[in-house]
Amino acid sequence: MTDDRLRALAFKIAYRMLGSVAEAEDVVQEALIRMPDRSPLHNEEAYLTTVTTRLSIDVLRSARVRRETYVGEWLPEPLVEDEAPRLVEEEDEVSLAMLVLLERLAPDERAVFVLREAFDMPFGEIGEIIDASPDACRQKLSRARRRIEKDLPRFDPDPEERHALAHSFLRAAREGDFAALVTMLAPDAVLVGDGGGKARAISKPMVGGTQVARALASFYKIADQAGVTLHPAIVNGQPGFRSLAPDGKLVNVVQVDIADGRIQRVHSMLNPDKLHHLGIVSDMALRPNYAT
């Protein structure tokens, strides 16, 4: 397997495990460094999968403490446009909603879930990676499924219909069209913002299509007056858009979950620490004490 394919495999595992582009890239780099360079391996993929998963478990255990004290709602670092389809194969598996759900799982449970559900790995091989019996791995998978099954995100199967609705949503947001937004949002739609304490974002999820529509119409009216422009994007395999400041710097990234012909969830990433991998970040949305 070529170095590029090995790197891609390791990233797919690490990103699903961690929900962080920066942490996943660090794990990939460390895993590749540990690959033997003198004697050829019988199965490079198996070796890299083992090392990447174990490193990800270690990172996740230390990250859980930081995430428990995180300011506001925690969302994964987004993969945007050509990055997303290249680095992941199953778009639903890496949607922001799915990665947030995986945060409920213990590190070992998450490893079993990722390796089994995303890579169809036999329980015996998974057990060797996490040092558990096949039966123990089956039990971990069963527990993991129970923890997340009732909240598993649903998506309309036709991507063209999803993107058509997303474009209509984007147009309504640009125009601050409250009535149009209400018709496109599910009655129990949820808006989640992640500012990490550094950017202006709602402190907890907002629930209700009318409330979400009113908030979005107000926000994007102000953004439009400030010269912010909205640009369609594919975010973690789902429709979304980027907001750019007049100087072209990134303000935020938004992803929408669409099911039953309505927008069910809107995820808005404003935390600059989670956007730097996408380009230069504007300080327009930052709180005064963090703006430059």
N, C-alpha and C positions, 0 to 999 in steps of 0.2 A: 504494500500500500504506500502511496506517495506521501511525502511530508504534508502536503496540503490536505489530503484526505484524512490523515491521522489528526491533524489540527482541527479539522471540521468535526470529526467524531468526538474528540475530547470537549470541544466547545458545546456541542449539543447536549452532552451529559452534564457538564458543569453549569451551564446556564439554567437548565431545568432544575438542577439541584439548588442553585443559589439565587436565581432571579436577579443577578447583578452582572452586568457586562464586565465591569472592572475586575470583580472578584473571579469571575469565570476565566477571564484572560490570564490572570495571575496563576490560577490553577493549571490551565493549559500549558503555560510556559514552564512551570515547575514539573509537570508530568512529562513533558517532552525532554526536559533536561535529564530526567531519570531513566529515559530509554537507553538501554545498553547500545554502545556505538562500536563495539568490537566484534562480538559474536552475534550473528543473525538470530532473531527470535523465531520460534516455530509459529507463533501467532501474535503478531504485533498488536492487532486490534484488542485481543483479550488482555494482554499486558497493560496496554494504555487505558482500557476501560477500568481495570482494577485500580490502577494508580490514581486515575482521575476521580473515581468514585470515593476512594478512601480520603484523598486530599479534600474533596468537596465536603465530606462528612465532618472533617476536622474544622474546616472554615465555617460550616454552618453552625456547629456547636458554639464557637466563639461569637458568631454573628447574632445568635439568638438573644444574647444579653444586650447587645446594642439595639436590636430591634424592639426589645421590650421597653426601652426607655426612649424610643424614637418620638420626636415631637409631631403630633398629628397622625394622619393615616399613612401607612407604609404601602408603597406600590413598587413593583419591580422596575429596574431600569429598562426602558423600551428599546426594542429593535425596530428600526424604521426603514421602510421602502426596500431597496434591493438587498439590504442586509438581512431582512427577515426570511424571505424565501430561500436565500442562499444558505443560511445557517440552520434552518429548521425545515422539517419536511411536513409535519402535521400541524397546520396552523392552529387548530383548536387546542392542542396540547400546550402551546406556549402563549396563549392569550393572557393578557394581564389578569383577568378574572381567575383563570386556572392557576396561575403562579401564586396569586394571593391565597387561594385555597390550600395549596401545598404547604404554606407556612404553618398550617395547623398540625402538620405531621412531625413526629420525632425524626431526627436525622436518619436513623436506620430505616424507619418506615418509608421515608421519602425516597431513599436509595432503592428500596425494593420496588416501590410504586413506579419510579422512573424507569428502572431497568426492565421491569416486566411489561408495563403498559406501553412505553415508547419504543423499546428495543426487543420485546418479546424474548427476553433471555430466560433460559431454563432456571428453575429454582435452585438446582444443584450448583450452577455456576454463580448465581447471585449469592448463595450461601458461602461459597469460597471467598467471595469479595468482602463480605461483611462479617465473616467468621460466625456463621449460624447454620443450623441444619436446614435442609429443604423444607421440612415441616414447619420449622420456626419462621421461615421466610413466607410460607403460605399464610400463616397466622398474621404476620405483620401486614401483608397485602390486604387480608380481610379486614383488619382493624383500620387500615388507611382508607379503604373504600367506604367503610361505615362512617368515618369522620367527615368525609367530604361529599358523599353521594347525593344528599338532599339538596346541596347547593351547587352541584355541577353546572357550569354555564351551558346554555343552549344557544345554538346559532342556526339561522336559516340556511338550508342546504345550498341554495343557489347564490353563488358569489356575485353574479351580476346584479341580482335584486338587492343584495346587501349594499353593494357599492352605489347603486342608483339612489337608494334611500340616504346613504351617507352623503352623497353629493347634494341632495335636496336639503339635508340637515345643515351642511356647510353653507349653502346659499342663504338659508334662513338665519343662520348665526351671523353671517356677514352683514345681513340687512337688519339684524335685531328684530326679526319678525316673530313676535311672541305667539301669535295665533298659529302660525305654521309650525313652530316648534312644539306647541302643545299637541297638535294632531300627530306628530311623528314620534313623540315620546309615549312609552307605556304609562298607564295610570300610576303604577308603582315604580316608575323609573328611579334610578339612583345616580347621584353625582358624587364622585369621589375625587378629592384633590390631594396632592402630595407636594407640600412646600418644604418639608423637612425642617420647619422652624426658620428657614432662611428666605422663603418667598411667600408672598401673600396667597394663601389658599384657605379654603374652608377647613375648619378644625375637625369636623366629623362628617360622615356621609349625609347628604341631603336626600330625602326620600319624598317622592311624589312628582308626577309629570308636570303639573302646573307650577309647583315651586321651582323645579329644576329649570323649566322653560323661562320663568321670570328671571332667575339668577343669570342664566346664559344670555338672554336678551340684553340685560343690563350691562353685564360684563363686556360683551362684544360691541355694544354701542360705545362704551368708553374706550375700548381698544381701537375701534375704527377712528374715533376722533383723535387718537394718539398716533394714527398712521400705521397701526399694526395690520398686517395682511395675513390671510389664512390660505394655506396651500394643502391640497389633498395629499395623503400619504397612506402607505400600508404600515400599520403599527402592530407588531407581533402577529402578523398574518391576518389582521382584521382592519376594516376601514377606519380611517382617522385623518388627522391633519396636523400640520405644524403651524404655529403662529410665529411670524417673523417681525421684528422691529423695523422701523424705516431704514436703518443702516444694514439690514440683512441678518442681524444676529438673532439667534433663536430665543424665543420667549417661553414657549411651552410646547408640549406634544400631547395630543388628545387621541384616545382610542374609544370607539363606540362598539358595544355588543348589541347585535341585532337578532331578534327572534320574534316569530309570529307577526312579521311585518312591522314591528315597532322597535324603537331603540330602548333597550332594557337598562343599560348602564353606560355612563360616560366617565371615563378615567382621564384625569387631567394631571400631567406631570409638570411641575414647576420647579422642583428642587434642582438648583443648578449643578449640584454634585452628581446628579443622575442624568445630566444632559450633555456634559462636556465631551463625551465620546462621539456626539453628533455634530460638533462644531462649536464655534464661539457663542457663548451664552450672553444674552442681553441682561442688563441690570434693571430693566423696566419693571419687572414683577418682584424684585427683591425688596425685603423690608429695609427701612432706612439705615439700620446699623450694619447691614451686609452689603449695601450698594457701594460701588466704588466712586 
